[in-house]
């Protein structure tokens, strides 16, 4: 690898654009390898909590829940992205870039609160937790773009807004979960080419 990336930033997930969840921080460590002067491949490991609410029509319960109204979700997710980055021409110490790729989600802990009605029409609430039951490989499509500033040949910083669109259902309820946020990155090159 050519660059180590220390990454963090706010992330919000939700089902549909009109139903955003709670803003949470994500943290991760990445690596980047330059395939050419313009193209870089990046991967890494991130962790974040996805906290959102899904309507009954968006949550496909694995078992029957009588008159399900909505589901509150709090999921600890490990994410492994694989992205291809195109770097535009640098001007002095500045450059812009765009990126696209896929992420795999490892659902470490999923907690769901079910709001439903019983047979007499009275509101009821039930909570259930699942651990290490769902893994979704290349299940999320990533798009991002950003700005990079190089302090030296070794150190740089990046600001990178992104969106993540589901390619398949996520978690126990197979929810079509969207995410958006901004990643702030400190980049470090441990090895420099000798002139």
DOFI-547807 format. One record per residue (C-alpha): x, z, y; residue number from 1. Coordinates in steps of 0.2 Angstrom, whole numbers, plus 5000, padded with zeros to 4 digits. Layout:
residues N
<east->X, up->Z, north->Y, seq->NUM>
...
//
This chain:
residues 195
<east->5000, up->5000, north->5000, seq->1>
<east->5005, up->4997, north->5018, seq->2>
<east->4995, up->5010, north->5028, seq->3>
<east->4987, up->5027, north->5024, seq->4>
<east->4971, up->5030, north->5034, seq->5>
<east->4964, up->5048, north->5038, seq->6>
<east->4945, up->5044, north->5042, seq->7>
<east->4930, up->5054, north->5049, seq->8>
<east->4915, up->5051, north->5059, seq->9>
<east->4896, up->5054, north->5060, seq->10>
<east->4884, up->5046, north->5047, seq->11>
<east->4865, up->5044, north->5047, seq->12>
<east->4855, up->5038, north->5032, seq->13>
<east->4837, up->5034, north->5030, seq->14>
<east->4824, up->5023, north->5022, seq->15>
<east->4819, up->5010, north->5034, seq->16>
<east->4824, up->5008, north->5052, seq->17>
<east->4810, up->5019, north->5059, seq->18>
<east->4814, up->5034, north->5048, seq->19>
<east->4832, up->5040, north->5051, seq->20>
<east->4838, up->5056, north->5042, seq->21>
<east->4849, up->5070, north->5049, seq->22>
<east->4866, up->5066, north->5057, seq->23>
<east->4880, up->5072, north->5045, seq->24>
<east->4899, up->5071, north->5046, seq->25>
<east->4909, up->5061, north->5033, seq->26>
<east->4927, up->5063, north->5028, seq->27>
<east->4939, up->5053, north->5018, seq->28>
<east->4956, up->5046, north->5015, seq->29>
<east->4959, up->5027, north->5013, seq->30>
<east->4973, up->5015, north->5010, seq->31>
<east->4976, up->4997, north->5017, seq->32>
<east->4986, up->4983, north->5010, seq->33>
<east->4990, up->4967, north->5021, seq->34>
<east->4987, up->4952, north->5011, seq->35>
<east->4992, up->4941, north->5026, seq->36>
<east->4995, up->4942, north->5044, seq->37>
<east->4976, up->4942, north->5047, seq->38>
<east->4968, up->4949, north->5031, seq->39>
<east->4969, up->4967, north->5024, seq->40>
<east->4961, up->4974, north->5009, seq->41>
<east->4955, up->4993, north->5011, seq->42>
<east->4949, up->5006, north->4999, seq->43>
<east->4947, up->5025, north->4999, seq->44>
<east->4937, up->5040, north->4995, seq->45>
<east->4924, up->5048, north->5006, seq->46>
<east->4912, up->5062, north->5004, seq->47>
<east->4896, up->5066, north->5014, seq->48>
<east->4879, up->5073, north->5013, seq->49>
<east->4864, up->5061, north->5014, seq->50>
<east->4849, up->5070, north->5021, seq->51>
<east->4833, up->5060, north->5024, seq->52>
<east->4815, up->5059, north->5020, seq->53>
<east->4806, up->5046, north->5009, seq->54>
<east->4788, up->5042, north->5008, seq->55>
<east->4780, up->5042, north->4991, seq->56>
<east->4780, up->5023, north->4991, seq->57>
<east->4799, up->5022, north->4993, seq->58>
<east->4803, up->5035, north->4980, seq->59>
<east->4801, up->5030, north->4962, seq->60>
<east->4800, up->5046, north->4953, seq->61>
<east->4806, up->5046, north->4935, seq->62>
<east->4791, up->5057, north->4930, seq->63>
<east->4773, up->5058, north->4936, seq->64>
<east->4769, up->5068, north->4952, seq->65>
<east->4751, up->5070, north->4956, seq->66>
<east->4747, up->5063, north->4974, seq->67>
<east->4765, up->5063, north->4980, seq->68>
<east->4766, up->5063, north->4999, seq->69>
<east->4784, up->5063, north->5003, seq->70>
<east->4801, up->5068, north->4997, seq->71>
<east->4815, up->5078, north->5007, seq->72>
<east->4832, up->5073, north->5000, seq->73>
<east->4849, up->5082, north->5002, seq->74>
<east->4862, up->5072, north->4992, seq->75>
<east->4881, up->5076, north->4991, seq->76>
<east->4888, up->5058, north->4988, seq->77>
<east->4906, up->5053, north->4984, seq->78>
<east->4909, up->5035, north->4991, seq->79>
<east->4922, up->5022, north->4985, seq->80>
<east->4923, up->5007, north->4997, seq->81>
<east->4931, up->4991, north->4994, seq->82>
<east->4932, up->4980, north->5010, seq->83>
<east->4941, up->4964, north->5016, seq->84>
<east->4946, up->4965, north->5034, seq->85>
<east->4949, up->4951, north->5046, seq->86>
<east->4961, up->4955, north->5061, seq->87>
<east->4960, up->4945, north->5076, seq->88>
<east->4975, up->4941, north->5086, seq->89>
<east->4984, up->4956, north->5094, seq->90>
<east->4987, up->4957, north->5112, seq->91>
<east->5001, up->4969, north->5115, seq->92>
<east->4996, up->4985, north->5106, seq->93>
<east->4978, up->4981, north->5104, seq->94>
<east->4967, up->4971, north->5092, seq->95>
<east->4949, up->4969, north->5086, seq->96>
<east->4943, up->4967, north->5068, seq->97>
<east->4928, up->4964, north->5057, seq->98>
<east->4926, up->4970, north->5039, seq->99>
<east->4914, up->4967, north->5024, seq->100>
<east->4913, up->4973, north->5006, seq->101>
<east->4905, up->4984, north->4994, seq->102>
<east->4904, up->5003, north->4991, seq->103>
<east->4901, up->5013, north->4975, seq->104>
<east->4891, up->5029, north->4976, seq->105>
<east->4895, up->5044, north->4964, seq->106>
<east->4880, up->5056, north->4966, seq->107>
<east->4887, up->5073, north->4964, seq->108>
<east->4872, up->5083, north->4968, seq->109>
<east->4855, up->5078, north->4972, seq->110>
<east->4842, up->5090, north->4978, seq->111>
<east->4824, up->5084, north->4981, seq->112>
<east->4809, up->5093, north->4989, seq->113>
<east->4792, up->5086, north->4983, seq->114>
<east->4777, up->5087, north->4994, seq->115>
<east->4761, up->5084, north->4984, seq->116>
<east->4743, up->5089, north->4982, seq->117>
<east->4736, up->5098, north->4966, seq->118>
<east->4720, up->5093, north->4957, seq->119>
<east->4710, up->5103, north->4970, seq->120>
<east->4718, up->5094, north->4985, seq->121>
<east->4729, up->5109, north->4990, seq->122>
<east->4746, up->5105, north->4997, seq->123>
<east->4760, up->5110, north->4985, seq->124>
<east->4779, up->5110, north->4986, seq->125>
<east->4792, up->5108, north->4972, seq->126>
<east->4811, up->5107, north->4973, seq->127>
<east->4823, up->5101, north->4959, seq->128>
<east->4842, up->5098, north->4959, seq->129>
<east->4851, up->5085, north->4948, seq->130>
<east->4870, up->5085, north->4946, seq->131>
<east->4882, up->5071, north->4941, seq->132>
<east->4867, up->5061, north->4934, seq->133>
<east->4869, up->5044, north->4944, seq->134>
<east->4883, up->5033, north->4948, seq->135>
<east->4880, up->5016, north->4957, seq->136>
<east->4894, up->5004, north->4956, seq->137>
<east->4895, up->4991, north->4970, seq->138>
<east->4878, up->4996, north->4975, seq->139>
<east->4880, up->4996, north->4994, seq->140>
<east->4885, up->4981, north->5005, seq->141>
<east->4896, up->4986, north->5020, seq->142>
<east->4898, up->4978, north->5037, seq->143>
<east->4908, up->4984, north->5051, seq->144>
<east->4919, up->4979, north->5066, seq->145>
<east->4931, up->4989, north->5077, seq->146>
<east->4945, up->4991, north->5089, seq->147>
<east->4963, up->4997, north->5084, seq->148>
<east->4977, up->5003, north->5096, seq->149>
<east->4995, up->5005, north->5090, seq->150>
<east->5005, up->5019, north->5097, seq->151>
<east->5020, up->5014, north->5088, seq->152>
<east->5024, up->5003, north->5072, seq->153>
<east->5019, up->5018, north->5062, seq->154>
<east->5004, up->5026, north->5070, seq->155>
<east->4988, up->5019, north->5076, seq->156>
<east->4970, up->5024, north->5079, seq->157>
<east->4953, up->5015, north->5076, seq->158>
<east->4935, up->5016, north->5081, seq->159>
<east->4924, up->5007, north->5068, seq->160>
<east->4905, up->5006, north->5070, seq->161>
<east->4897, up->5001, north->5053, seq->162>
<east->4881, up->4998, north->5044, seq->163>
<east->4878, up->5000, north->5025, seq->164>
<east->4863, up->4990, north->5016, seq->165>
<east->4858, up->4994, north->4999, seq->166>
<east->4860, up->4981, north->4985, seq->167>
<east->4850, up->4992, north->4973, seq->168>
<east->4841, up->5008, north->4972, seq->169>
<east->4851, up->5024, north->4975, seq->170>
<east->4849, up->5041, north->4966, seq->171>
<east->4835, up->5048, north->4955, seq->172>
<east->4821, up->5040, north->4965, seq->173>
<east->4830, up->5023, north->4966, seq->174>
<east->4828, up->5024, north->4985, seq->175>
<east->4833, up->5009, north->4996, seq->176>
<east->4845, up->5019, north->5007, seq->177>
<east->4852, up->5012, north->5023, seq->178>
<east->4867, up->5021, north->5032, seq->179>
<east->4875, up->5018, north->5049, seq->180>
<east->4888, up->5027, north->5059, seq->181>
<east->4905, up->5026, north->5067, seq->182>
<east->4922, up->5030, north->5058, seq->183>
<east->4937, up->5036, north->5068, seq->184>
<east->4953, up->5033, north->5059, seq->185>
<east->4971, up->5039, north->5061, seq->186>
<east->4983, up->5026, north->5053, seq->187>
<east->5000, up->5029, north->5046, seq->188>
<east->5013, up->5017, north->5039, seq->189>
<east->5024, up->5027, north->5027, seq->190>
<east->5035, up->5013, north->5024, seq->191>
<east->5042, up->5000, north->5037, seq->192>
<east->5050, up->4984, north->5033, seq->193>
<east->5068, up->4983, north->5037, seq->194>
<east->5074, up->4970, north->5050, seq->195>
//
